[in-house]
Amino acid sequence: MSERENIELFLQGEGIAEILLVRVPHDCTVRELIEKAKAEAKNLQHDGGEMVLLLEDSDDEMNPDARLNEVGIKHRQRVHCHRCRRIEVTVNYNGQSQTRKFSPARTIGRVKRWADDQFGLKGVDATEHALQLCGTDTRPDEDVHLGALVRYPNCTICFDLVPKKRVEG
């Protein structure tokens, strides 16, 4: 691989509504990728809080001075950039609530599996339910990162675990 050969990364993060495909040199620094994410984030007020970079479903923040190829970030990996270090997630189901803090890089699918376990949903029962943002009818896709739904300094989010619509015929 040449010294400045580009790699493509799937980027999600604070202020980034859709998954973005970004091209960066494989040897750029984590800080340079964070700066690119800031440039891509629409209407993001940078009023405090340092942005961090995480791999999808990871809790480990990357050293901003490290190079992507040194920390093992590879072509077409999914990464997340956010100012919240942890997001407090509350899930409501059947009159009960469970709360836990997650990395902003955790996917909705991962949170859903945790909620299923907390409320004892298994097998078909689990597959017949989805996470829906509290007070809305919005059901984020399972590959969406939590941080894409939250803006600093409000590092909290609430979901209802609701039945999926059944088509009977």
Backbone as CSV, one residue per row, in Angstrom:
resi,resn,N_x,N_y,N_z,CA_x,CA_y,CA_z,C_x,C_y,C_z
1,MET,0.855,-1.177,0.000,0.000,0.000,0.000,0.896,1.234,0.000
2,SER,0.677,2.151,-0.893,1.505,3.354,-0.934,1.239,4.211,0.304
3,GLU,2.172,5.092,0.592,2.139,5.884,1.826,0.841,6.672,2.001
4,ARG,0.276,7.240,0.945,-0.937,8.055,1.082,-2.145,7.426,0.370
5,GLU,-2.134,6.115,0.224,-3.264,5.447,-0.404,-4.515,5.637,0.455
6,ASN,-5.637,5.907,-0.206,-6.880,6.142,0.514,-7.590,4.840,0.860
7,ILE,-8.288,4.888,1.994,-9.215,3.824,2.360,-10.589,4.461,2.507
8,GLU,-11.606,3.646,2.397,-12.973,4.113,2.589,-13.457,3.609,3.939
9,LEU,-14.160,4.486,4.655,-14.715,4.144,5.963,-16.183,4.536,5.992
10,PHE,-16.970,3.757,6.718,-18.374,4.098,6.948,-18.421,4.877,8.249
11,LEU,-18.821,6.139,8.168,-18.773,7.047,9.301,-20.179,7.373,9.783
12,GLN,-20.374,7.227,11.089,-21.582,7.701,11.746,-21.134,8.564,12.903
13,GLY,-22.042,9.417,13.384,-21.668,10.222,14.528,-22.653,11.312,14.823
14,GLU,-22.254,12.121,15.790,-23.065,13.243,16.227,-23.265,14.214,15.072
15,GLY,-24.516,14.527,14.778,-24.827,15.470,13.712,-24.765,14.872,12.317
16,ILE,-24.528,13.574,12.221,-24.455,12.898,10.924,-25.663,11.969,10.830
17,ALA,-26.673,12.381,10.081,-27.950,11.673,10.059,-27.883,10.328,9.328
18,GLU,-27.139,10.277,8.250,-27.035,9.052,7.445,-25.612,8.516,7.512
19,ILE,-25.449,7.238,7.289,-24.115,6.656,7.239,-23.386,7.247,6.039
20,LEU,-22.193,7.783,6.289,-21.399,8.402,5.231,-20.236,7.507,4.832
21,LEU,-19.968,7.470,3.558,-18.766,6.809,3.066,-17.728,7.908,2.875
22,VAL,-16.637,7.838,3.658,-15.588,8.855,3.561,-14.305,8.201,3.092
23,ARG,-13.500,8.975,2.367,-12.198,8.507,1.891,-11.113,9.306,2.586
24,VAL,-10.180,8.592,3.192,-9.068,9.231,3.898,-7.805,8.415,3.642
25,PRO,-6.641,9.047,3.747,-5.394,8.277,3.629,-5.299,7.259,4.769
26,HIS,-4.851,6.060,4.468,-4.781,5.000,5.477,-3.829,5.354,6.609
27,ASP,-2.940,6.311,6.376,-1.983,6.695,7.408,-2.298,8.058,8.032
28,CYS,-3.522,8.570,7.815,-3.882,9.828,8.467,-4.078,9.559,9.962
29,THR,-4.093,10.622,10.749,-4.263,10.435,12.185,-5.747,10.350,12.538
30,VAL,-6.010,9.802,13.708,-7.371,9.757,14.242,-7.911,11.182,14.321
31,ARG,-7.084,12.129,14.740,-7.497,13.536,14.844,-7.941,14.075,13.481
32,GLU,-7.218,13.729,12.412,-7.593,14.180,11.068,-8.944,13.603,10.656
33,LEU,-9.205,12.359,11.021,-10.507,11.755,10.715,-11.608,12.438,11.524
34,ILE,-11.317,12.761,12.778,-12.290,13.484,13.600,-12.603,14.844,12.971
35,GLU,-11.598,15.526,12.480,-11.817,16.823,11.825,-12.693,16.663,10.578
36,LYS,-12.481,15.586,9.835,-13.314,15.317,8.663,-14.759,15.071,9.099
37,ALA,-14.943,14.332,10.191,-16.295,14.075,10.703,-16.965,15.377,11.117
38,LYS,-16.234,16.269,11.777,-16.792,17.570,12.167,-17.251,18.347,10.939
39,ALA,-16.474,18.292,9.869,-16.826,18.998,8.638,-18.078,18.414,8.000
40,GLU,-18.278,17.106,8.146,-19.450,16.435,7.555,-20.717,16.630,8.389
41,ALA,-20.548,16.883,9.694,-21.699,17.007,10.597,-22.447,18.297,10.303
42,LYS,-23.695,18.172,9.933,-24.519,19.329,9.584,-25.094,19.963,10.851
43,ASN,-25.058,21.274,10.899,-25.658,22.044,12.001,-25.137,21.638,13.374
44,LEU,-23.902,21.239,13.468,-23.343,20.829,14.744,-22.668,22.019,15.405
45,GLN,-23.128,22.370,16.584,-22.522,23.440,17.369,-21.379,22.821,18.174
46,HIS,-20.175,23.269,17.955,-19.040,22.744,18.705,-18.820,23.603,19.938
47,ASP,-19.755,23.473,20.878,-19.762,24.297,22.087,-19.310,23.489,23.300
48,GLY,-18.146,22.942,23.206,-17.611,22.171,24.326,-17.590,20.694,24.016
49,GLY,-16.828,19.995,24.804,-16.719,18.556,24.634,-15.791,18.194,23.498
50,GLU,-14.840,17.341,23.792,-13.887,16.882,22.781,-14.449,15.660,22.070
51,MET,-14.359,15.642,20.744,-14.836,14.492,19.983,-13.844,13.344,20.093
52,VAL,-14.408,12.144,20.152,-13.593,10.936,20.191,-14.007,10.038,19.038
53,LEU,-13.111,9.134,18.658,-13.382,8.179,17.593,-13.390,6.780,18.183
54,LEU,-14.390,5.989,17.784,-14.525,4.612,18.248,-14.862,3.721,17.056
55,LEU,-14.456,2.469,17.126,-14.918,1.479,16.159,-16.340,1.081,16.518
56,GLU,-17.113,0.647,15.527,-18.485,0.206,15.777,-18.511,-0.855,16.866
57,ASP,-19.450,-0.698,17.804,-19.684,-1.602,18.930,-18.511,-1.698,19.894
58,SER,-17.650,-0.684,19.884,-16.503,-0.659,20.785,-16.703,0.391,21.868
59,ASP,-16.077,0.150,23.030,-16.076,1.122,24.120,-14.769,1.904,24.169
60,ASP,-13.774,1.490,23.399,-12.432,2.041,23.503,-12.226,3.244,22.581
61,GLU,-11.924,4.392,23.199,-11.625,5.599,22.441,-10.232,5.471,21.831
62,MET,-10.078,6.006,20.634,-8.788,5.944,19.948,-7.933,7.158,20.299
63,ASN,-6.651,6.937,20.412,-5.697,8.006,20.667,-5.726,8.954,19.467
64,PRO,-6.003,10.244,19.685,-6.117,11.167,18.549,-4.833,11.329,17.739
65,ASP,-3.680,11.055,18.349,-2.415,11.218,17.641,-1.978,9.957,16.897
66,ALA,-2.694,8.860,17.099,-2.346,7.603,16.418,-2.773,7.654,14.963
67,ARG,-2.074,6.912,14.140,-2.429,6.799,12.721,-3.423,5.639,12.551
68,LEU,-4.331,5.791,11.576,-5.365,4.778,11.369,-4.765,3.387,11.169
69,ASN,-3.702,3.304,10.353,-3.107,1.994,10.097,-2.413,1.432,11.338
70,GLU,-2.013,2.281,12.280,-1.381,1.818,13.520,-2.391,1.250,14.512
71,VAL,-3.617,1.779,14.491,-4.639,1.305,15.436,-5.540,0.233,14.814
72,GLY,-5.194,-0.200,13.605,-5.899,-1.322,12.998,-7.178,-0.976,12.256
73,ILE,-7.405,0.306,11.957,-8.587,0.664,11.170,-8.308,0.295,9.721
74,LYS,-9.206,-0.497,9.163,-9.021,-1.035,7.819,-10.083,-0.506,6.853
75,HIS,-9.832,-0.736,5.584,-10.747,-0.365,4.506,-12.156,-0.893,4.790
76,ARG,-13.149,-0.004,4.640,-14.578,-0.308,4.760,-15.040,-0.635,6.185
77,GLN,-14.243,-0.252,7.187,-14.696,-0.449,8.562,-15.703,0.629,8.928
78,ARG,-16.493,0.347,9.960,-17.477,1.294,10.478,-16.898,1.972,11.712
79,VAL,-16.914,3.311,11.701,-16.381,4.085,12.814,-17.412,5.116,13.264
80,HIS,-17.207,5.621,14.497,-18.146,6.572,15.067,-17.385,7.703,15.738
81,CYS,-17.884,8.926,15.569,-17.264,10.115,16.136,-18.302,10.864,16.973
82,HIS,-17.980,11.164,18.234,-18.968,11.784,19.120,-18.291,12.505,20.279
83,ARG,-19.040,13.434,20.898,-18.545,14.095,22.105,-19.022,13.407,23.378
84,CYS,-20.121,12.665,23.328,-20.573,11.907,24.498,-19.692,10.668,24.639
85,ARG,-19.131,10.474,25.811,-18.315,9.274,26.065,-19.210,8.059,26.303
86,ARG,-20.335,8.272,26.949,-21.333,7.242,27.217,-22.713,7.857,27.031
87,ILE,-23.657,7.022,26.609,-25.041,7.463,26.428,-25.905,6.627,27.360
88,GLU,-26.667,7.325,28.198,-27.573,6.632,29.117,-28.841,6.267,28.351
89,VAL,-29.088,4.965,28.244,-30.215,4.446,27.476,-31.259,3.881,28.436
90,THR,-32.499,4.329,28.276,-33.621,3.766,29.030,-34.540,3.077,28.032
91,VAL,-34.912,1.838,28.356,-35.851,1.090,27.523,-37.060,0.746,28.391
92,ASN,-38.253,1.062,27.861,-39.515,0.788,28.552,-40.223,-0.375,27.870
93,TYR,-40.781,-1.273,28.710,-41.539,-2.404,28.170,-42.509,-2.898,29.236
94,ASN,-43.759,-3.025,28.869,-44.762,-3.609,29.757,-44.801,-2.944,31.135
95,GLY,-44.706,-1.611,31.172,-44.772,-0.882,32.436,-43.494,-0.906,33.256
96,GLN,-42.417,-1.467,32.720,-41.135,-1.512,33.421,-40.089,-0.755,32.612
97,SER,-39.041,-0.309,33.299,-37.937,0.391,32.632,-36.616,-0.217,33.061
98,GLN,-35.677,-0.255,32.120,-34.297,-0.658,32.394,-33.389,0.424,31.820
99,THR,-32.316,0.747,32.547,-31.391,1.793,32.131,-29.958,1.274,32.203
100,ARG,-29.174,1.658,31.220,-27.757,1.288,31.179,-27.019,2.305,30.316
101,LYS,-25.745,2.499,30.599,-24.911,3.379,29.767,-24.190,2.547,28.719
102,PHE,-24.187,3.073,27.488,-23.547,2.424,26.352,-22.599,3.410,25.675
103,SER,-21.651,2.877,24.932,-20.805,3.677,24.054,-21.680,4.252,22.940
104,PRO,-21.371,5.468,22.459,-22.140,6.011,21.332,-21.965,5.196,20.049
105,ALA,-20.953,4.326,19.998,-20.709,3.499,18.817,-21.494,2.181,18.848
106,ARG,-22.229,1.925,19.916,-23.050,0.704,19.975,-24.218,0.833,19.006
107,THR,-24.558,-0.264,18.388,-25.657,-0.245,17.420,-26.997,-0.461,18.117
108,ILE,-28.061,-0.036,17.438,-29.415,-0.274,17.932,-29.634,-1.780,18.102
109,GLY,-29.097,-2.582,17.193,-29.223,-4.033,17.305,-28.634,-4.568,18.595
110,ARG,-27.482,-4.031,18.993,-26.843,-4.473,20.238,-27.686,-4.069,21.446
111,VAL,-28.230,-2.840,21.422,-29.082,-2.377,22.519,-30.355,-3.217,22.576
112,LYS,-30.890,-3.552,21.418,-32.113,-4.376,21.366,-31.862,-5.738,22.003
113,ARG,-30.727,-6.367,21.712,-30.423,-7.674,22.316,-30.303,-7.551,23.841
114,TRP,-29.707,-6.456,24.315,-29.609,-6.224,25.756,-31.011,-6.079,26.352
115,ALA,-31.876,-5.287,25.703,-33.238,-5.077,26.204,-34.021,-6.386,26.214
116,ASP,-33.896,-7.175,25.154,-34.571,-8.479,25.121,-34.180,-9.305,26.332
117,ASP,-32.889,-9.325,26.636,-32.389,-10.093,27.774,-32.938,-9.538,29.084
118,GLN,-32.944,-8.216,29.232,-33.432,-7.588,30.467,-34.899,-7.892,30.734
119,PHE,-35.689,-7.969,29.680,-37.124,-8.191,29.839,-37.533,-9.644,29.601
120,GLY,-36.565,-10.534,29.410,-36.844,-11.952,29.272,-37.480,-12.354,27.950
121,LEU,-37.270,-11.569,26.894,-37.815,-11.926,25.583,-36.822,-12.826,24.864
122,LYS,-37.304,-13.957,24.383,-36.441,-14.911,23.693,-37.121,-15.394,22.415
123,GLY,-36.324,-15.885,21.489,-36.843,-16.503,20.270,-37.794,-15.622,19.499
124,VAL,-38.956,-16.203,19.166,-39.960,-15.509,18.358,-40.442,-14.240,19.046
125,ASP,-40.615,-14.294,20.379,-41.068,-13.100,21.100,-40.109,-11.936,20.881
126,ALA,-38.813,-12.214,20.927,-37.814,-11.158,20.722,-37.874,-10.619,19.292
127,THR,-38.008,-11.509,18.318,-38.017,-11.053,16.927,-39.273,-10.264,16.575
128,GLU,-40.315,-10.396,17.361,-41.558,-9.682,17.091,-41.613,-8.295,17.723
129,HIS,-40.510,-7.855,18.327,-40.452,-6.533,18.950,-39.327,-5.699,18.346
130,ALA,-39.490,-4.373,18.438,-38.485,-3.436,17.926,-38.337,-2.280,18.902
131,LEU,-37.194,-1.616,18.848,-36.988,-0.401,19.639,-37.542,0.786,18.873
132,GLN,-38.303,1.609,19.581,-38.915,2.803,18.999,-38.589,3.976,19.909
133,LEU,-38.163,5.099,19.322,-37.856,6.275,20.129,-39.090,6.694,20.914
134,CYS,-38.927,6.931,22.216,-40.047,7.300,23.080,-40.782,8.513,22.526
135,GLY,-42.111,8.438,22.554,-42.932,9.553,22.130,-43.010,9.767,20.630
136,THR,-42.493,8.806,19.853,-42.524,8.919,18.390,-42.952,7.591,17.795
137,ASP,-43.021,7.535,16.467,-43.222,6.261,15.789,-41.964,5.874,15.001
138,THR,-40.817,6.465,15.379,-39.543,6.236,14.702,-38.843,5.009,15.267
139,ARG,-38.530,4.083,14.368,-37.819,2.864,14.736,-36.497,2.825,13.968
140,PRO,-35.410,3.219,14.619,-34.117,3.238,13.912,-33.704,1.835,13.466
141,ASP,-33.028,1.761,12.324,-32.507,0.496,11.822,-31.486,-0.070,12.808
142,GLU,-31.319,-1.386,12.786,-30.439,-2.050,13.740,-28.968,-1.706,13.558
143,ASP,-28.569,-1.193,12.384,-27.155,-0.845,12.185,-26.845,0.611,12.508
144,VAL,-27.838,1.367,12.991,-27.623,2.760,13.371,-26.914,2.800,14.726
145,HIS,-25.915,3.671,14.844,-25.212,3.856,16.111,-26.036,4.754,17.026
146,LEU,-26.019,4.458,18.321,-26.739,5.286,19.295,-26.379,6.764,19.164
147,GLY,-25.101,7.029,18.996,-24.641,8.410,18.935,-25.204,9.207,17.777
148,ALA,-25.664,8.535,16.725,-26.259,9.247,15.595,-27.613,9.841,15.981
149,LEU,-28.162,9.407,17.123,-29.480,9.855,17.561,-29.417,10.849,18.724
150,VAL,-28.198,11.155,19.195,-28.016,11.961,20.397,-27.061,13.111,20.119
151,ARG,-27.338,14.271,20.707,-26.450,15.436,20.571,-25.935,15.857,21.940
152,TYR,-24.647,16.071,22.015,-24.002,16.580,23.217,-24.586,17.948,23.550
153,PRO,-24.827,18.306,24.790,-24.477,17.620,26.031,-25.558,16.680,26.552
154,ASN,-26.663,16.517,25.811,-27.730,15.616,26.241,-27.374,14.183,25.841
155,CYS,-26.663,13.496,26.688,-26.154,12.152,26.388,-27.096,11.079,26.923
156,THR,-28.390,11.235,26.631,-29.402,10.274,27.050,-30.350,10.009,25.890
157,ILE,-30.993,8.844,25.944,-31.991,8.498,24.932,-32.968,7.503,25.553
158,CYS,-34.191,7.527,25.072,-35.238,6.652,25.591,-35.898,5.895,24.433
159,PHE,-36.103,4.606,24.656,-36.800,3.762,23.684,-37.949,3.036,24.368
160,ASP,-38.979,2.750,23.592,-40.015,1.810,24.000,-39.786,0.542,23.194
161,LEU,-39.904,-0.603,23.846,-39.816,-1.892,23.166,-41.241,-2.259,22.777
162,VAL,-41.533,-2.191,21.476,-42.905,-2.317,21.001,-43.052,-3.486,20.031
163,PRO,-44.266,-4.054,19.947,-44.490,-5.127,18.972,-44.407,-4.588,17.552
164,LYS,-43.819,-5.388,16.669,-43.832,-5.057,15.247,-45.239,-5.303,14.743
165,LYS,-45.623,-4.585,13.712,-46.950,-4.794,13.119,-47.020,-6.181,12.497
166,ARG,-48.116,-6.847,12.708,-48.308,-8.154,12.116,-49.250,-8.040,10.938
167,VAL,-48.881,-8.700,9.862,-49.731,-8.740,8.680,-50.453,-10.076,8.709
168,GLU,-51.782,-9.999,8.839,-52.571,-11.234,8.862,-53.479,-11.244,7.650
169,GLY,-53.613,-12.386,7.066,-54.414,-12.406,5.859,-55.091,-13.665,5.731
